[in-house]
Amino acid sequence: MRNIGFVMASRMLVEERKLVRFMYREKGEGNDSGWRFFTGEEDQQYVDDPDNIKIYDIQTILDIDKSIRPYLDSAEYSAFEKDEDEKCFRMVEDFDFGRNIEEA
């Protein structure tokens, strides 16, 4: 696996080794790939606490959930979630990245 830079993920995902159910890619800077990974079980209060989101090497996340691999080359400002049957990801077309894509 080529080094894509670091990623950010919830501690819940990594420490409890839960599968990724939601992921998105922001604009990366420097060694930051822009990828963010979550279980889909985190509430807003959990995510807003900076102690609950940590920096990881992508291999740490792949060791937990290899199903993310085909999506890692997706463009910046891409978002994906698992279908209800948890077999594959689908693109989230209306995810709010908190900025205007035309300005990117």
N, C-alpha and C positions, 0 to 999 in steps of 0.2 A: 504494500500500500504506500503510495507516494505521500509525502508529508504535505498536508493541505494547510497547516498552521493549527493553532489551538482552537478549541470550541468551548462553548459554555453550556452547562447542563445543570439541571436541578440535582441537589444532593439526594433527594428521594430516588431519582432514577439510578444514580450510581451506587449509593450506599445500600439500597434495597434491591439492586439489580433488577429493576422493573423494565419492561420493554418500552421502547419509544412509541408514543402514540400521537405526538405532535412535534413538528420540527419546522424551523424556518431559517432562512438565510438573509441576514442584513448585509449591508455593504461592509466588507472586511477592510481592516486597516492594519498595515504592518504584518505581524504574525497571526493576527486574528482572522480566521476564515470567514467570520460572520455567521457561522452555524450556531443555532440554539436548539437544545433538545429537552423535551419534557415528557412526563408519563401521561399527561392529560388529567391527572388527579389533583394537581396542585391548584389551590385557589389563589385569588389575587393577593391576599394577605401574605401567603407563603412566598409567592414570587417577588413581592415588593421588599422582602427582607433580604438584603444583600448577602447575609450569611448562608442563605439557601441556594444561591447560584454560584457555582465555582467554575474555574478554568480547568480544562482537561485536554489531554492529547486525544486525537480522534480514535486511536486504537483502543483506548479505555471504553469508549462508547460502542465500538464495533465488537469488542469482547462480550458485551452485554446483548447487543442486538445487531446481528449481521444484515438484517433486512434493510438497513439504511444505506448500505453501500451503493446501490445503483443510483441514488439521488445526490450523492456528494458532489457531482460536477454540475448540479443545477445552478442556474443563474442567480445572481444576487436578487433579493426581493422575491424569492420563491417561498411558498409555505405548503406544508403537507400534513395530512392527518390520516390515521388508520381508519379503514372502513369498520363498520360495526362487527364484521366477521373476523377482523384483525388479520386478514391475510395479505393485504397490500395497502399502500398509501394512495391517497388521491390528492390532487392539487387543491388548495384552498384559494379560490379566485378573489375573495373579498377580504382577505386578511389586511388589517390596518397596521402598516409598518410605522405609522406616526410621522409620515412625511409625504410630500407630493412626489410621485414617481416621475413626473415630467421634469422635476427639478434635479433629479439624480443624474 
